[in-house]
Amino acid sequence: MRSDGYFGMYRGAAVNLALVTPEKAIKLAANDFFRHRLSKDGKGLSVFKEMMAGCGAGMCQVVVTTPMEMLKIQLQDAGRLAAQQKSGGTSQAPVCIPGASKHMSGSVVVSVSPVLSRSYVANPSPSPVSGWQLTCELLQKRGISGLYRGLGATLVRDVPFSMIYFPLFANLNRLGQFSPDGHAPFLHSFLAGCVAGSVAAVSVSPFDVVKTRLQLLNKGVNEESYGGMVDCARKIWTREGPTAFLKGAGCRALVVAPLFGIAQVVYFLGIGEKVLGFTG
């Protein structure tokens, strides 16, 4: 807030608004589809089959999640780079972002570059880059693979997340159902989504840290470059210690808990079907 104002905390919000809806639609619908295919007459799933259904949902959602995360991370990181550029490249307290490297402290002169690490001429008022401009530039310079940078790391994060979240939510939500075919109360479903989302988010935080580091396009002078997931994990472990893999875990849990609580309640209560029925 000091360096970029209140709305600096909302960098990347437009990308989230545009892509989080299809991402959650794919995730929830795919889980239901796989649960139905793996069950007998739509009922009686073991925990293992629930995990397999979640695995399928996680693999499907990365079609949208990977470009969404790729764009969001660059837009959010632009605030840090802009703050460094405004300071004239002198040392300053590092701005913390989820998964950001600790190698920014000390007297470091940081070379700031725009989206695709081109040469940069100092400018006291850098023009902001929109999500659409970033998308066009990535497609022009790197093709479709530019938007899917970090696909493997995203899969490694989202598949375990879904394998933990969906079985946990289903079993927690079942505790509030008064009959096998009934719905749990609104508050119970919401809390079940919050708890399941928090547990899953914290569990996969190490994968999220690695994914974020790999998807960052802009690097400071003393910031690490990584040759892949294994190289990234090894360098984080040896240079920052095991606790670095839990950076941002609390913030991620605070975001994911209400997100999945709300999404799951809306989905279970059939609000989408009611809206479609009303508009139709």
C-alpha positions as a Markdown table, in Angstrom:
| # | Residue | x | y | z |
|---|---|---|---|---|
| 1 | Met | 0.0 | 0.0 | 0.0 |
| 2 | Arg | 2.9 | 2.4 | 0.7 |
| 3 | Ser | 4.5 | 1.9 | -2.7 |
| 4 | Asp | 1.5 | 1.3 | -4.9 |
| 5 | Gly | -1.6 | 2.5 | -3.1 |
| 6 | Tyr | -4.6 | 0.5 | -2.0 |
| 7 | Phe | -5.6 | -0.6 | -5.5 |
| 8 | Gly | -2.1 | -2.0 | -6.0 |
| 9 | Met | -3.4 | -5.0 | -4.0 |
| 10 | Tyr | -5.9 | -5.7 | -6.7 |
| 11 | Arg | -3.4 | -6.1 | -9.5 |
| 12 | Gly | -4.5 | -9.1 | -11.6 |
| 13 | Ala | -8.1 | -8.9 | -10.5 |
| 14 | Ala | -9.4 | -8.6 | -14.1 |
| 15 | Val | -7.7 | -11.8 | -15.1 |
| 16 | Asn | -9.2 | -13.5 | -12.0 |
| 17 | Leu | -12.7 | -12.2 | -12.9 |
| 18 | Ala | -12.4 | -13.4 | -16.5 |
| 19 | Leu | -11.0 | -16.8 | -15.9 |
| 20 | Val | -11.9 | -18.0 | -12.4 |
| 21 | Thr | -15.5 | -18.7 | -13.4 |
| 22 | Pro | -14.7 | -21.2 | -16.2 |
| 23 | Glu | -11.9 | -22.7 | -14.0 |
| 24 | Lys | -14.4 | -23.4 | -11.2 |
| 25 | Ala | -17.1 | -24.6 | -13.6 |
| 26 | Ile | -14.7 | -27.1 | -15.1 |
| 27 | Lys | -13.4 | -28.2 | -11.7 |
| 28 | Leu | -16.7 | -28.8 | -10.1 |
| 29 | Ala | -18.4 | -30.3 | -13.2 |
| 30 | Ala | -15.5 | -32.6 | -14.0 |
| 31 | Asn | -15.5 | -33.9 | -10.4 |
| 32 | Asp | -19.2 | -34.7 | -10.6 |
| 33 | Phe | -18.7 | -36.4 | -14.0 |
| 34 | Phe | -15.9 | -38.6 | -12.7 |
| 35 | Arg | -17.7 | -39.4 | -9.5 |
| 36 | His | -20.7 | -40.5 | -11.5 |
| 37 | Arg | -18.6 | -42.6 | -13.9 |
| 38 | Leu | -16.8 | -44.3 | -11.0 |
| 39 | Ser | -19.8 | -45.0 | -8.9 |
| 40 | Lys | -22.5 | -47.6 | -9.1 |
| 41 | Asp | -25.9 | -46.0 | -9.8 |
| 42 | Gly | -24.5 | -42.7 | -8.8 |
| 43 | Lys | -23.9 | -43.8 | -5.2 |
| 44 | Gly | -21.4 | -45.5 | -2.9 |
| 45 | Leu | -18.0 | -44.1 | -3.7 |
| 46 | Ser | -15.0 | -45.2 | -1.7 |
| 47 | Val | -12.5 | -42.6 | -0.5 |
| 48 | Phe | -10.0 | -43.9 | -3.1 |
| 49 | Lys | -12.5 | -43.4 | -6.0 |
| 50 | Glu | -13.4 | -39.9 | -4.6 |
| 51 | Met | -9.7 | -39.1 | -4.8 |
| 52 | Met | -9.5 | -40.4 | -8.4 |
| 53 | Ala | -12.5 | -38.2 | -9.3 |
| 54 | Gly | -10.7 | -35.3 | -7.8 |
| 55 | Cys | -7.5 | -36.2 | -9.7 |
| 56 | Gly | -9.5 | -36.1 | -13.0 |
| 57 | Ala | -11.0 | -32.7 | -12.1 |
| 58 | Gly | -7.5 | -31.3 | -11.3 |
| 59 | Met | -6.2 | -32.5 | -14.6 |
| 60 | Cys | -9.0 | -30.9 | -16.5 |
| 61 | Gln | -8.9 | -27.5 | -14.8 |
| 62 | Val | -5.3 | -26.7 | -15.7 |
| 63 | Val | -6.4 | -25.9 | -19.2 |
| 64 | Val | -7.7 | -22.6 | -17.7 |
| 65 | Thr | -5.7 | -22.4 | -14.5 |
| 66 | Thr | -2.2 | -22.3 | -16.1 |
| 67 | Pro | -2.7 | -19.2 | -18.3 |
| 68 | Met | -4.7 | -17.5 | -15.5 |
| 69 | Glu | -1.9 | -18.0 | -13.0 |
| 70 | Met | 0.7 | -17.1 | -15.6 |
| 71 | Leu | -1.0 | -13.7 | -16.3 |
| 72 | Lys | -2.0 | -13.0 | -12.7 |
| 73 | Ile | 1.6 | -13.5 | -11.4 |
| 74 | Gln | 3.1 | -11.2 | -14.0 |
| 75 | Leu | 0.6 | -8.4 | -13.2 |
| 76 | Gln | 1.0 | -8.8 | -9.5 |
| 77 | Asp | 4.8 | -8.8 | -9.7 |
| 78 | Ala | 4.7 | -5.6 | -11.8 |
| 79 | Gly | 4.0 | -3.7 | -8.6 |
| 80 | Arg | 7.2 | -4.9 | -7.1 |
| 81 | Leu | 9.2 | -4.1 | -10.2 |
| 82 | Ala | 7.6 | -0.6 | -10.4 |
| 83 | Ala | 8.4 | 0.1 | -6.8 |
| 84 | Gln | 12.0 | -0.8 | -7.4 |
| 85 | Gln | 12.2 | 1.3 | -10.5 |
| 86 | Lys | 10.7 | 4.3 | -8.7 |
| 87 | Ser | 13.3 | 4.0 | -6.0 |
| 88 | Gly | 16.0 | 4.4 | -8.7 |
| 89 | Gly | 17.4 | 0.9 | -8.2 |
| 90 | Thr | 18.6 | 1.5 | -4.6 |
| 91 | Ser | 18.2 | -1.1 | -2.0 |
| 92 | Gln | 14.9 | -1.2 | -0.1 |
| 93 | Ala | 12.9 | -3.6 | 2.0 |
| 94 | Pro | 11.7 | -6.4 | -0.2 |
| 95 | Val | 8.1 | -6.5 | -1.1 |
| 96 | Cys | 6.7 | -10.0 | -0.1 |
| 97 | Ile | 4.8 | -11.9 | -2.7 |
| 98 | Pro | 3.7 | -15.6 | -2.5 |
| 99 | Gly | 6.7 | -17.7 | -3.5 |
| 100 | Ala | 9.0 | -14.7 | -3.9 |
| 101 | Ser | 12.7 | -15.2 | -3.6 |
| 102 | Lys | 14.5 | -14.0 | -0.4 |
| 103 | His | 17.6 | -13.0 | -2.5 |
| 104 | Met | 16.5 | -9.4 | -2.7 |
| 105 | Ser | 17.9 | -8.0 | 0.5 |
| 106 | Gly | 21.1 | -6.0 | 0.9 |
| 107 | Ser | 22.6 | -3.4 | -1.4 |
| 108 | Val | 21.3 | -4.7 | -4.7 |
| 109 | Val | 20.9 | -2.8 | -7.9 |
| 110 | Val | 17.9 | -4.4 | -9.7 |
| 111 | Ser | 17.6 | -4.1 | -13.4 |
| 112 | Val | 13.9 | -3.7 | -14.1 |
| 113 | Ser | 12.5 | -4.9 | -17.4 |
| 114 | Pro | 9.0 | -5.1 | -18.7 |
| 115 | Val | 6.9 | -8.2 | -19.3 |
| 116 | Leu | 9.3 | -10.2 | -21.5 |
| 117 | Ser | 12.7 | -9.1 | -20.0 |
| 118 | Arg | 13.6 | -6.7 | -22.8 |
| 119 | Ser | 16.1 | -3.9 | -22.3 |
| 120 | Tyr | 14.5 | -1.1 | -20.2 |
| 121 | Val | 15.1 | 2.6 | -20.1 |
| 122 | Ala | 14.5 | 4.2 | -16.7 |
| 123 | Asn | 11.2 | 6.0 | -16.5 |
| 124 | Pro | 9.8 | 7.5 | -13.3 |
| 125 | Ser | 6.2 | 6.7 | -14.4 |
| 126 | Pro | 6.1 | 3.3 | -16.1 |
| 127 | Ser | 3.0 | 2.7 | -18.0 |
| 128 | Pro | 0.9 | -0.2 | -16.5 |
| 129 | Val | 0.5 | -3.4 | -18.6 |
| 130 | Ser | -3.0 | -4.8 | -18.8 |
| 131 | Gly | -3.8 | -8.5 | -18.9 |
| 132 | Trp | -4.8 | -8.3 | -22.6 |
| 133 | Gln | -1.6 | -6.5 | -23.5 |
| 134 | Leu | 0.4 | -9.2 | -21.6 |
| 135 | Thr | -1.5 | -12.0 | -23.4 |
| 136 | Cys | -0.9 | -10.5 | -26.8 |
| 137 | Glu | 2.8 | -10.0 | -26.1 |
| 138 | Leu | 3.2 | -13.6 | -24.8 |
| 139 | Leu | 1.5 | -15.0 | -27.8 |
| 140 | Gln | 3.5 | -12.9 | -30.2 |
| 141 | Lys | 6.9 | -13.6 | -28.6 |
| 142 | Arg | 6.5 | -17.2 | -27.3 |
| 143 | Gly | 3.3 | -18.6 | -28.9 |
| 144 | Ile | 0.7 | -20.6 | -27.0 |
| 145 | Ser | 3.5 | -22.2 | -24.9 |
| 146 | Gly | 4.1 | -18.8 | -23.4 |
| 147 | Leu | 0.7 | -18.9 | -21.7 |
| 148 | Tyr | 1.3 | -22.4 | -20.6 |
| 149 | Arg | 4.7 | -21.9 | -19.0 |
| 150 | Gly | 4.7 | -23.9 | -15.7 |
| 151 | Leu | 2.0 | -26.4 | -16.9 |
| 152 | Gly | 3.8 | -29.3 | -15.2 |
| 153 | Ala | 4.2 | -27.4 | -11.9 |
| 154 | Thr | 0.5 | -26.4 | -12.1 |
| 155 | Leu | -0.5 | -30.0 | -12.5 |
| 156 | Val | 1.7 | -31.1 | -9.6 |
| 157 | Arg | -0.1 | -28.5 | -7.4 |
| 158 | Asp | -3.7 | -28.8 | -8.6 |
| 159 | Val | -4.0 | -32.5 | -8.9 |
| 160 | Pro | -3.1 | -33.2 | -5.3 |
| 161 | Phe | -5.2 | -30.2 | -4.2 |
| 162 | Ser | -8.3 | -31.7 | -5.8 |
| 163 | Met | -7.5 | -35.2 | -4.5 |
| 164 | Ile | -7.5 | -33.8 | -1.0 |
| 165 | Tyr | -10.3 | -31.2 | -1.3 |
| 166 | Phe | -13.1 | -33.1 | -2.9 |
| 167 | Pro | -13.1 | -36.3 | -0.7 |
| 168 | Leu | -12.6 | -34.1 | 2.4 |
| 169 | Phe | -15.5 | -31.8 | 1.5 |
| 170 | Ala | -17.8 | -34.6 | 0.5 |
| 171 | Asn | -17.3 | -36.4 | 3.8 |
| 172 | Leu | -17.5 | -33.2 | 5.9 |
| 173 | Asn | -20.6 | -32.1 | 4.1 |
| 174 | Arg | -22.2 | -35.5 | 4.5 |
| 175 | Leu | -22.1 | -35.0 | 8.3 |
| 176 | Gly | -24.7 | -32.3 | 8.0 |
| 177 | Gln | -27.1 | -34.2 | 5.8 |
| 178 | Phe | -30.2 | -35.3 | 7.7 |
| 179 | Ser | -31.1 | -37.9 | 5.0 |
| 180 | Pro | -29.0 | -39.6 | 2.3 |
| 181 | Asp | -30.8 | -37.7 | -0.5 |
| 182 | Gly | -31.0 | -34.4 | 1.4 |
| 183 | His | -28.9 | -31.3 | 1.3 |
| 184 | Ala | -26.8 | -30.1 | 4.2 |
| 185 | Pro | -27.7 | -26.7 | 5.7 |
| 186 | Phe | -26.2 | -23.6 | 4.0 |
| 187 | Leu | -23.8 | -22.8 | 6.8 |
| 188 | His | -22.6 | -26.4 | 7.2 |
| 189 | Ser | -21.8 | -26.6 | 3.5 |
| 190 | Phe | -20.0 | -23.3 | 3.6 |
| 191 | Leu | -17.9 | -24.3 | 6.6 |
| 192 | Ala | -17.2 | -27.7 | 5.0 |
| 193 | Gly | -15.9 | -25.9 | 1.9 |
| 194 | Cys | -13.8 | -23.5 | 4.0 |
| 195 | Val | -12.2 | -26.3 | 6.1 |
| 196 | Ala | -11.5 | -28.6 | 3.1 |
| 197 | Gly | -10.1 | -25.7 | 1.0 |
| 198 | Ser | -7.8 | -24.5 | 3.8 |
| 199 | Val | -6.4 | -28.0 | 4.5 |
| 200 | Ala | -5.9 | -28.7 | 0.8 |
| 201 | Ala | -4.3 | -25.2 | 0.2 |
| 202 | Val | -1.8 | -25.6 | 3.0 |
| 203 | Ser | -1.0 | -29.2 | 2.0 |
| 204 | Val | 0.1 | -28.2 | -1.5 |
| 205 | Ser | 1.8 | -24.9 | -0.6 |
| 206 | Pro | 5.3 | -26.2 | -1.4 |
| 207 | Phe | 4.2 | -27.0 | -4.9 |
| 208 | Asp | 2.6 | -23.5 | -5.2 |
| 209 | Val | 5.9 | -21.9 | -4.2 |
| 210 | Val | 7.8 | -23.8 | -6.9 |
| 211 | Lys | 5.1 | -23.0 | -9.5 |
| 212 | Thr | 5.2 | -19.3 | -8.7 |
| 213 | Arg | 9.0 | -19.1 | -8.9 |
| 214 | Leu | 9.0 | -20.9 | -12.3 |
| 215 | Gln | 6.3 | -18.7 | -13.8 |
| 216 | Leu | 7.9 | -15.4 | -12.9 |
| 217 | Leu | 9.3 | -14.0 | -16.1 |
| 218 | Asn | 11.2 | -11.0 | -14.7 |
| 219 | Lys | 14.2 | -11.5 | -12.5 |
| 220 | Gly | 16.3 | -9.1 | -10.5 |
| 221 | Val | 20.1 | -9.1 | -10.7 |
| 222 | Asn | 20.6 | -11.4 | -7.7 |
| 223 | Glu | 17.5 | -13.4 | -8.1 |
| 224 | Glu | 17.7 | -17.1 | -9.0 |
| 225 | Ser | 16.9 | -18.6 | -12.4 |
| 226 | Tyr | 15.6 | -22.2 | -12.4 |
| 227 | Gly | 16.0 | -25.0 | -14.8 |
| 228 | Gly | 12.8 | -26.8 | -13.9 |
| 229 | Met | 10.8 | -28.1 | -10.9 |
| 230 | Val | 13.5 | -30.3 | -9.5 |
| 231 | Asp | 16.2 | -27.6 | -9.8 |
| 232 | Cys | 13.9 | -25.0 | -8.3 |
| 233 | Ala | 13.0 | -27.2 | -5.3 |
| 234 | Arg | 16.7 | -28.1 | -4.8 |
| 235 | Lys | 17.8 | -24.5 | -4.8 |
| 236 | Ile | 15.0 | -23.3 | -2.5 |
| 237 | Trp | 15.9 | -26.2 | 0.0 |
| 238 | Thr | 19.6 | -25.5 | 0.0 |
| 239 | Arg | 19.6 | -21.7 | 0.0 |
| 240 | Glu | 16.5 | -20.8 | 1.9 |
| 241 | Gly | 15.7 | -23.9 | 4.0 |
| 242 | Pro | 12.6 | -26.1 | 4.2 |
| 243 | Thr | 10.4 | -23.3 | 5.7 |
| 244 | Ala | 10.6 | -21.4 | 2.4 |
| 245 | Phe | 8.2 | -24.0 | 0.9 |
| 246 | Leu | 5.5 | -22.7 | 3.3 |
| 247 | Lys | 5.8 | -19.1 | 2.2 |
| 248 | Gly | 2.3 | -17.6 | 1.7 |
| 249 | Ala | 0.6 | -20.7 | 3.1 |
| 250 | Gly | -1.5 | -18.6 | 5.5 |
| 251 | Cys | -2.5 | -16.1 | 2.9 |
| 252 | Arg | -3.4 | -18.8 | 0.5 |
| 253 | Ala | -5.6 | -20.6 | 3.0 |
| 254 | Leu | -7.4 | -17.3 | 3.8 |
| 255 | Val | -8.1 | -16.8 | 0.1 |
| 256 | Val | -9.0 | -20.4 | -0.8 |
| 257 | Ala | -11.3 | -21.1 | 2.2 |
| 258 | Pro | -14.0 | -18.6 | 1.4 |
| 259 | Leu | -13.5 | -19.0 | -2.3 |
| 260 | Phe | -14.4 | -22.7 | -2.2 |
| 261 | Gly | -16.9 | -22.3 | 0.6 |
| 262 | Ile | -18.9 | -19.9 | -1.5 |
| 263 | Ala | -18.4 | -21.8 | -4.8 |
| 264 | Gln | -19.4 | -25.1 | -3.3 |
| 265 | Val | -22.5 | -23.7 | -1.6 |
| 266 | Val | -23.7 | -22.0 | -4.9 |
| 267 | Tyr | -23.1 | -25.2 | -6.8 |
| 268 | Phe | -24.8 | -27.5 | -4.2 |
| 269 | Leu | -27.8 | -25.3 | -3.8 |
| 270 | Gly | -28.4 | -25.2 | -7.6 |
| 271 | Ile | -28.4 | -21.5 | -7.9 |
| 272 | Gly | -27.0 | -21.7 | -11.4 |
| 273 | Glu | -29.8 | -24.0 | -12.5 |
| 274 | Lys | -32.3 | -21.6 | -11.0 |
| 275 | Val | -30.8 | -18.6 | -12.8 |
| 276 | Leu | -30.8 | -20.6 | -16.1 |
| 277 | Gly | -34.4 | -21.6 | -15.6 |
| 278 | Phe | -35.4 | -18.0 | -14.9 |
| 279 | Thr | -33.6 | -16.6 | -17.9 |
| 280 | Gly | -34.8 | -19.4 | -20.1 |
